[in-house]
Amino acid sequence: MSRLLDALRRRLGRPRKQGKAAMPAVRYATSPLLASRTPTWRVKFMIGAIGLGFAVLIGRAAYIQIIHTDFYLQQGASRYERRIELPASRGRILDRHGDLLASSVPVPSFWAAPKDMTASPTEVQALAQALGMTTAELNRRLASNPNFVWLKRKVEGDAVQAIRDLKLKGVGSVDEYKRIYPEGEAAAHIVGFTNIEDEGQEGIELAYQDLLSGQGGSRHVIKDRLGRTVEAVGAVVPATDGQNVRLSIDAKVQFNAFQRIRDAVAAHKAKAGSVVVLDAVTGEVLALANVPSYTPGDRHNLTGAQLRNRALTDTFEPGSTMKPLVAALALETGRVKPSTVISTYPGRLTIDGSTISDSHAHGDLTVEEVIQKSSNVGTAKMALQMQPREMWEMFTAVGLGQRPQLGFPGAVTGRLRPYKSWRRIEQVTMSYGYGLSASLLQLAHAYTVFARDGELIPLTLLKREDTLPAGVQAVRTSTNGLPAADGEPLPVHGVRVFSPGTAREVRHMLNMVTLPGGTAPKAQSPGYSVGGKTGTAHKQEGKGYAGNKYRAWFVGIAPISNPRIVVAVMVDEPSNGVYFGGDVAAPVFSQVVQQTLNRLGVLPDQEVKSQITASNVPAEVESF
Amino acid sequence: MARLNLLLGLVVIISGLWLVKSSHDARQLFVELERAQTESHNLQIEEERLQIDKRAQATLGRVEELAKQRLQMRGHGPEITHLVSSSASASAAGGAR
């Protein structure tokens, strides 16, 4: 310190000596006057404070950059990154040849954010017009929620451009998938439909919802100020589209069947009708049509009656169509032969105080003729020889009282009471189809035992894939035991119920039903030999049977010589004079057989001429 | 030393500008790609739509109606059908035997 003062003194001394010669330069840096005594603590304090400041800044930077970095990255990303949803399209439903039965296309759905809207009243009016609603309706909708309202979902056609052309602020659109059903009402009950959220509600759409619906994906992108996507960020989660479902349905067979039953229902002023066509070789359902039907794409004013898939969900007493099954059991157990004579005279039979009767007395009939003429008394006499348990087991074996293994929503089991509770008269009425119930599909399924030489084959609504390798095809055998021709389907095997001999004998009886003297000559289909069984029943109403309401049906096999298809037809409440299965349902069977066998490429097994005369023969009056 | 620094500074500036340009180009190309992908997607949708339209126009009911009304065609009954086997399939059947 003393050295510093000496220096100061020296400097102060100098100007005094030289001062008069020139203006002395003031040296601020070295001026002792300006030099202040800085206390050491203050220097240290300042250094410390500044150092602390830096430390805080470094700490904050570390906090932002290292510790809390995720939050800021996220905040940043949310300001320029956009997540884009990648919608998955619903799988298609195809028929067996790959024709579309249902498919999805994206269509815009328009929404509005009413609080962002700046539209003038005239613009709102124009918007309402483009949307196809009244201005008042639109205003009401806009008032319901200021943040978001759907204006109209799944808009199609010219309206889309009309709405877009208005270029209103606060109105936007998103793409949603719309389901389209090209086959319309013909296949409505099989295919079903989806709701506005694209979820299956009925039919195949519901049954295979998991398979059909896809999994949406997403990707992240960076958008610039113009809203253009300029960069992709991170990995893309691709959308998995729903899988296609290929049905066993043949669209043409389906349409024909639908058309025939629709015409028949109209002609007979009936309430409803159904047709089921099964491939007797593969167990595939080729067609399943119901009337009344609906258009799946437009479901306004839809009633339950239209929606019902009657062939699967309606059960009824199968009536005379049970007779061949009872006869088959009697043949199988050796109780009768086709030529065994049963006396049905006098057309009445009293059991435990109840009387069953035929429509008219037939006298002595062979077992074949009992089926051909549909005699209740004859069938009852066969049933009386049987144990209830035998009959119950046979009914169960052909699928009555069992839920069809179709995987289709709403398929019912029907009713078959346990044999222990059967009374004798009940066992008898069941032999001709009263006291138990089944759906049309179950009936058709049961008849596959006759078509397939005694085997009950499993049914499917999905196309069966012929998975045999190419070289193995040569050893395939067709149903008649001969090597299968190219394109001939691979037979599916099931559970044996009757022996092949019994099945053949019953097939002959079924054929006789369609010949002169049978109940259904109108079932004949030119060129093809057919066989089947009519059914006519009083409808159950409340506790009893309605006197003037009937149900008519026909279940048959064609061609009977080498069965390929099983067709079941049901007409509910025909009320135009005729009501017998042989008059109402059999002609539908005939037409469906004709068209289906043509479509399948099955060659006619008969001369055409012999048929024409036969179908003019009046039908035997059926007992029911 | 000062010259080298100047040179390096220049290089840095040029490389910076180059980066700006290339990232701009990349974004432009990405926009193009995006547009092309959207177009491809739209075309796929269009195809699906046309397929459905085609199918809806070709349903059996419509074809039958048009054939009957506009072309005055009628269904072939089995009475007027004469079935012939094609020589090709006949020889194939012969070969198989």
Interface residues (C-beta under 8 A of the other chain):
Chain A: D99 L100 S103 S104 V105 P106 I180 P182 E183 G184 A186 D224 R228 T229 V230 E231 A232 A251 K252 F255 N256 Q259 P483 P526 G527 Q594 L603 P604 V608 I612
Chain B: A26 R27 F30 V31 E34 I45 E48 R49 Q51 I52 R55 A56 T59 L60 G61 G77 P78 E79 T81 L83 A96
